[in-house]
């Protein structure tokens, strides 16, 4: 994955703070995910949600879904 540009990083942080300020703490991750994807798309970024990824940490391995920025 390409690194985020400074402008895209600012858009990402702004969207995260906006969503968290509006919704507050304590909701399920899926609630924040939908709103964050919407805000990022509004700011001109292309995003993909629930992208399958593999994680390996020492002897532990897992499969999960992640959130990615696409250029």
C-alpha positions in Angstrom: 0.0 0.0 0.0 1.3 3.4 -0.9 2.1 5.8 2.0 -0.5 8.5 2.6 0.5 12.0 1.4 0.5 14.8 3.9 -2.8 16.1 2.5 -4.5 12.7 2.6 -3.2 12.1 6.1 -4.8 15.4 7.2 -8.1 14.4 5.5 -8.0 11.1 7.3 -7.4 12.7 10.7 -10.0 15.4 10.2 -12.6 12.7 9.2 -11.7 10.6 12.2 -12.1 13.5 14.6 -15.3 14.7 13.0 -16.9 11.2 13.2 -15.8 10.6 16.8 -16.9 14.1 17.9 -20.4 13.5 16.3 -20.9 10.0 17.5 -19.0 10.0 20.8 -17.3 7.0 22.4 -18.7 3.5 23.1 -20.3 2.4 19.8 -19.5 -0.7 17.9 -16.6 -0.4 15.4 -19.1 -0.9 12.5 -20.9 2.3 13.3 -17.7 4.4 13.1 -16.6 2.5 10.0 -19.7 3.4 7.9 -19.5 7.1 8.9 -15.8 7.3 8.4 -16.0 5.8 5.0 -18.7 8.3 4.1 -16.6 11.3 5.3 -13.5 10.1 3.5 -15.4 9.6 0.3 -16.9 13.1 0.7 -13.3 14.5 1.0 -12.4 12.9 -2.3 -10.6 9.8 -1.1 -11.4 6.4 -2.4 -11.8 3.8 0.3 -12.5 0.1 0.6 -14.0 -1.4 3.7 -14.0 -5.0 5.0 -11.0 -5.9 2.9 -9.6 -9.4 3.9 -6.1 -9.2 5.5 -3.8 -11.7 7.1 -1.9 -10.8 10.3 1.0 -12.7 11.9 2.4 -11.9 15.3 5.1 -14.3 16.5 3.3 -17.7 16.6 -0.2 -16.1 16.3 -1.9 -15.8 13.0 -5.4 -14.4 12.2 -7.5 -13.3 9.3 -9.6 -10.2 9.7 -11.3 -7.4 7.8 -9.6 -4.0 7.5 -10.2 -0.5 6.2 -7.9 0.7 3.4 -7.3 3.9 1.4 -7.1 3.3 -2.3 -5.4 5.7 -4.7 
